[in-house]
Amino acid sequence: MTPHSRTSHARTARHPAAARVPALAGPAVLLAAVMALAGCSGPAPFVPDSPVVSNPTTEKRLLVTSADTDEGRAVAEIYAGALNAAGIEATVTDATAEAGLAHAVSSGFADVAPGRTGALLRDLDATSTATTADSVLQALRQALPEDLALLTPAAADSHSALVATAATAEQYDARNLSDLAPSCGKLTLGAPAGFRTSAQGLPGLEAGYECVPGTFVALADDGGEAVQALIAGSVDVVELPATRPAIVDQGLVALEDPKTVFAAQQVVPVVNAKVVGQDAVEVLNRVSAELGSDDLTDLDRAVSGDARLTPAEAASDWLKGNGFA
């Protein structure tokens, strides 16, 4: 199903509860969170609020940036398009490297930057070990510069996954990484070169599942080579974003990650709290409430498949199908 024909569909989420986090909360909620942190010795609770923006209304044209991918640009166009439809002028500016999204907002290059929670956290605090949706959001809010605000995260989550063909999954009777672990030594795993040393790569698989692949093959970071290698049989398992269209289109199996080695990657807008008013925040949060993982798959398919829509065209279809235009 493509954005042309879809008006609504079931939303998928890795952690559904995280999608309903309220965007704003009062000082009492903050105080309660601080008291809870001070009074308990267990894991820090998730604080489900965003900093209140400094001004109640938006009085300038907002600049929206994105990660430098076609899917990232389409997501930025969605948020900007929803703002424009609500009468708040917004323009999508040049894309930036995903690792620089928070800095782009903090430096004034942009006012709004839809990013992915895990990637944003890795950029701001490379030492963080948070991986679950709630813990990543909590750590990210703590790591954000004071002038930035993190709004309500979308259900859309493009976390990494290890992906196998249906035949390989059946051969090893594997639907999750725990199932696969006893056979890891027999497998060839393909992933970007950084996967070899990343805490959420080979070291994470070994620590979490005692999974040490027999062979590691470095592949291009765009995912295309990984899919080709998997289908050709030159590798047994590859690392891909869980929303990659090829997983569905090629009948591949994304193995579940019950121990959450791979960090949550929910779409979430980072905004300049001194520029983005409450009126804009409400629009951005409404978009996030509708944006699901299936939408990321559809958008990726639309901008990279046979249709070859531009990011702006794919975004326009999504906005129309979801009542924003």
C-alpha positions, 0 to 999 in steps of 0.5 A, a space after each residue: 500500500 502506498 501513500 497514494 492509496 492509503 487514507 489510514 492504516 494500523 500504526 505499528 510501534 515498538 513501544 506503543 506506550 511511548 507514543 502517547 507521552 504528553 507533550 507538555 506538563 506543568 511544574 508539579 510533574 517535574 517536581 514529582 519526577 525530581 522527588 522520585 529520583 531523589 527518593 529511590 535507588 532503582 532505575 530512574 523513572 521516565 519523565 514524560 514531559 517536554 520543556 514549555 516553549 518560551 513564547 505562546 505563539 510563533 511569529 516568524 517563518 520556521 525553518 525545518 531541517 532533516 537528516 540527509 536522506 530522502 526519507 528524512 526529507 519527506 518527514 521534514 516536509 510532512 511537519 512543515 506542510 502541517 504547519 503551513 496548513 495550520 497557517 504557520 509559515 514554515 520552509 524546509 531548509 537544507 538537510 544536514 547530517 543526522 549527527 548534527 540535527 540538534 546542533 543545527 537547531 541550537 546554532 540557529 540553522 533551523 528551528 525544527 528538526 525531526 530526528 531519531 531518538 537513539 541517533 540524537 542521544 548518541 550525538 549528544 551523549 556518546 557514553 549513554 547506554 540507554 536503549 529502550 524507548 523510555 530510557 532513551 527519551 529520558 536520557 535525551 531530554 537530560 542531554 539536550 542544550 537548555 535552548 532546545 525542547 524535545 516534543 512528543 515522539 511519534 510511534 514511528 520507530 526505525 530501530 535497527 534489526 537483524 534481518 534474514 531470509 524466510 528460509 534462513 529463519 526457518 532453518 534455524 527456527 529463529 524469530 528473535 535473536 535469542 533463538 538465533 544465538 546458538 547458531 551464530 557461530 555458523 553465520 555470516 553477518 553483513 553490516 556497515 563497517 562501524 557495526 564491528 565495534 559499536 556497542 549496538 553492533 557485534 559487542 552488543 550482540 555478544 554481551 546481550 545474546 552471546 551471539 558471535 557470528 562466524 564471519 563479518 562482512 562490511 557492507 555499504 551504509 545505504 542498505 541496498 547492498 545488504 539486501 542484495 547480498 542477503 537475497 544472493 546468499 552471500 551473507 546469512 543475516 544483515 543489519 537494516 532499519 526495521 522500516 526498510 521496505 525490502 523487508 516486506 517487499 522481499 518477504 524477509 524476516 526482521 528478528 525481534 530483539 527482546 533484550 533491546 540491544 538496538 536502541 529505539 529510534 522514534 521520530 521526534 521533533 527537536 525545536 528551538 524553545 525560544 522561537 517555536 510557539 505553543 501553536 506550532 508545538 500543538 501542530 507538530 505533536 498532532 503530526 507525531 500522533 499520526 506518524 507510525 512505523 508503517 508510514 516510514 516504510 511507505 515514505 521510503 518506498 515512495 521516494 526510492 521505489 518505482 514511483 520515485 516521488 520527490 520527498 515533497 510529493 510523498 509528504 503531500 500524499 501523507 498529509 492529504 491521507 491523514 487529514 492535514 491538507 
